[in-house]
Structure formats: C-alpha cells, structure tokens
Amino acid sequence: MKIVSILINGKVQGVGFRAFVLGCANSRGLIGWVKNLRDGRVKIVAGGSEHDLDVFLAAVKSGPPGSKVNHIIVDEVQYDERLNNGLQNFVVVGR
C-alpha cells in the first residue's frame, strides 16, 4: 500500500471540496481522511494502490465545480499501521 499526504491551496473551502474528495476516494476504494485547515487549505491523507492514487490525484487536482486548485503538494509517507487502525474506508474529519 502506498500512502500520500496532500496539501491543497486555493478556493477549496466552502465549495464542497471535502465531499468531492470523499466521493473520489470511495470510488477508488482508498482509506484515509480529508479535512479543512484553519489557514484555508485542505489536507488529505490517502492510502491505496499506486494506480488508484494516481487516478484520485488527477481528480483532486481538478476539484469540483466552483473550486480552484492553485497549488498542490504531494508527499509520499511511510506506511503506518495507525493509518488504518480501525479505519476501513475514507472519512471527512473536523479541523
């Protein structure tokens, strides 16, 4: 399993971005989470196959209607069993 941490900057809050990400992640069978950050960015941690993550990232870079992704940072992170400790799918979490 590959795991990535993603930071997204732009018009990504108040436009349904987290719900969009949730749908994209669930359609690919990814595990992880998405949340709004206080500074206006969105953070995602997602795990799955390399192919599924590539398809997911392409969708996230486009975003839902009404959003505008200005900058995205993707870092691969080392697998940590705590990521899926009881987590069987992808969820939206609070700040």
Protein Blocks (a to p, Z undefined) as FASTA:
>chain_A
ZZdddddedjfehnlmmmmmmmmmmmnopacdddddfkopacddddddfklmmmmmmmmm
nopghiacfbdcdddddddfklmgoiabdcdddZZ
